[in-house]
Amino acid sequence: MQVQALLKKLSNLDVKMICPLHGPIIKENLGYYLEKYDIWSSYKPEEEGIFIAYASIHGNTAQASEFLADRLKEKRSKESGNYRSCKM
């Protein structure tokens, strides 16, 4: 919640740049990035859906992950939603 508290304080200031401890200094599209910080720090999803990340040396975890994704798709086929599976 530290980021949320700082964003609240920033709302009354004219922000000219964002200088993170990592990555590039941001001088353009500040509203876009401040909105991203707000979303990420409040644990709100950017989009609705399910993301299944896995690593699989012998394929067993991959098989289980794909099975889970298929079951979720079947269960929620009547509802809109995104389902992604990503091998790490």
N, C-alpha and C positions, 0 to 999 in steps of 0.2 A: 504494500500500500504506500510505500515511500514515493514511488513514481506518481501515483495518483495525487498525493499531497503536493508534490512539486508542480504537476500539471495544473492543479487548481491555482497555485500561486502565479504561474506563468500566464494564466488567462487574462490577467490585468496588465500584462507587459507587452511591449512591442518587440517580439523576438526577431532578431536579425539573422541568427545562425544557430545551428545545433553542432556542438563539438563533443562527440562521444569519446569515451576512453578507447574505443576501438573503431576502426572504419574511417571513412572520409568525413571531412567537415561538410555539413549540409547548409547551403545558402539559398537554395531554390526549392519551391514547392513545400515550404515549411508546414503549411496547414495539413498537407497530406501526411507528412511524417509525424507531426504531433498527433494526428488522429490515429495513426498506427501505434504509436507509443501508448495512447489511451486504451486502445483495444487490447493490445498485448498485456498491459499491466493490470487490466481488470478481468482477464481470463474470459472475455467474451469471444465466441468463435467469429472468425471473419466470414465464414460461410457455413451453412448447415451441412452435415454429412459425417461420415466415419472414415478415418484414415487408419489403415493397418500397416505398421512398419515391422519388418522382420528381417532377420539374417538367417541363412540356412546353408550350412556346409554340405550336408548330405541330402537335402531336399525334403526332409521330414517336416521341418517347421514351415517351409514354403507350402507344402501340401496341406498342412493344418490351417495355415493362414488363408489359403484360397478356399478351403472348405468353409471356414468361418465367413468369409466375404460372400460366398454363394448363399449360405443360409440366411445371412442378414438381408441380402437382396431379395430373396424369396419372401421373407417375412414382411418386408416393408415395400414390396413391389407396388402396392396401391398408394403409397405416400411418395412424395417427391423427396429426393435425397441423393447425395453424391457418395459413391463408394470408391475408394482408391486403395490399391494394394501396392506397396513399394518395397522391393527387395533392397536391403541395405548392404 
